[in-house]
Amino acid sequence: MGYIFKPIRWLLGQIIILVDWLTRPKPMQRTLGEQKDVDLQTKNLVLYQFKQCPFCVKTRRTMRRLALDIEKRDARYDPKWNQELINDGGKYQVPCLKITTDDGSIEWMYESTVINRYLSERFTASV
């Protein structure tokens, strides 16, 4: 029975990606200095995600709107990132934002709404 749903999930995923591409938001504009500062701050952030996951798309859209250069790791197709997400993050759930603080401590943030709120609060004030 699972073989029937796999092509349907794949097709829906492709539709999600297409709609995202057609309607993606424009990045916010910052001065060169402001953007450089934001880029430095995002070096300590990593998004674990699946390309076709609608909640991951939601988070990537926020990243684009805020002009954030955050590393994205595919936790579905890359076994290294999959295991890191499970072993270090504690569960196999995406999107997940890995936040490494200046003192080296790590926080694993789950749920697109929580991640988007964090990014918006942290980086909208940067302008």
Secondary structure, DSSP 8 states (H G I E B T S, - for coil): -HHHHHHHHHHHHHHHHHHHHHH--------HHHHHHHHHHHTTEEEEE-TT-HHHHHHHHHHHHTT---EEEETTT-HHHHHHIIIIISS--SSEEEEE-TTS-EEEEE-HHHHHHHHHHHHHTT-
